[in-house]
Amino acid sequence: SAESNMCDLLRINTDRGVMIGDGKSRFSIGGKPIYHFVGTSTFSEYTVMHVGCVAKINPEAPLDKVCVLSCGISTGLGASINVAKPPKGSTVAIFGLGAVGLAAAEGARIAGASRIIGVDLNASRFEEARKFGCTEFVNPKDHTKPVQQVLADMTNGGVDRSVECTGNVNAMIQAFECVHDGWGVAVLVGVPHKDAEFKTHPMNFLNERTLKGTFFGNFKPRTDLPNVVEMYMKKELEVEKFITHSVPFSEINKAFDLMEKG
């Protein structure tokens, strides 16, 4: 469908771990199967993948840089430019300033938003986020009022667009409730806890707010990823600023430790 990137056959299934054709793994060690992580098995020198999971990109692109486009950056970037679509001069709130949230801010900047408000509980992220287009910051811990009220007060009734990149269901509700009546659009990107429930008053919909979800920023990997790589090659998208550490494969656990520490 031209309307969607949600492929019935290949949508990410974290529990599958085997090839679709025969239900078996292609790797083993000591006679025991090694399962395929989300259909790619990326922690290996060579891999076997379903043809639908392979995108052919510009051979000039440096792989140690463009590898980060395969998930976080594309997801956040696409959530802004493909789904939220902030008009030029609009106000956008970004919930969560990790890699995905920073990419969503970058997408809002590329789209021409005039105010990009970053919302995060970790104030140490704010300075870095300026490089990605954030113009203002809100730390919910600094306020007694609900954050959606703080944002409404800052923006004369609510932001034009919001993008939620935390996976916390309360942040999802706040992201929806902070957009302006009549035209506000909230986009949910973060993956919630499996038992989470989204609750809001139906009047929020009747007041003509829109709630959308997105998977991989609505990019179709095979056809759209090569274009995102071209954006990088043409210097329309800076990838280097998303990379804080480069760790050799032998120290992969150190990389996980760095991620855990934020």
Secondary structure, 3 states (H helix, E strand, C coil): CCCCCCCCCCCCCCCCCCCCCCCCCCEEECCEEECCHHHCCCCCCCCCCCHHHCCCCCCCCCHHHHHHHHCHHHHHHHHHHHHHCCCCCCEEEEECCCHHHHHHHHHHHHHCCCEEEEECCCHHHHHHHHHHCCCEEECHHHCCCCHHHHHHHHCCCCECEEEECCCCHHHHHHHHHCECCCCCEEEECCCCCCCCCCCCCCHHHHCCCEEEECCHHHCCHHHHHHHHHHHHHCCCCCCHHHCCCCCCHHHHHHHHHHHHCC
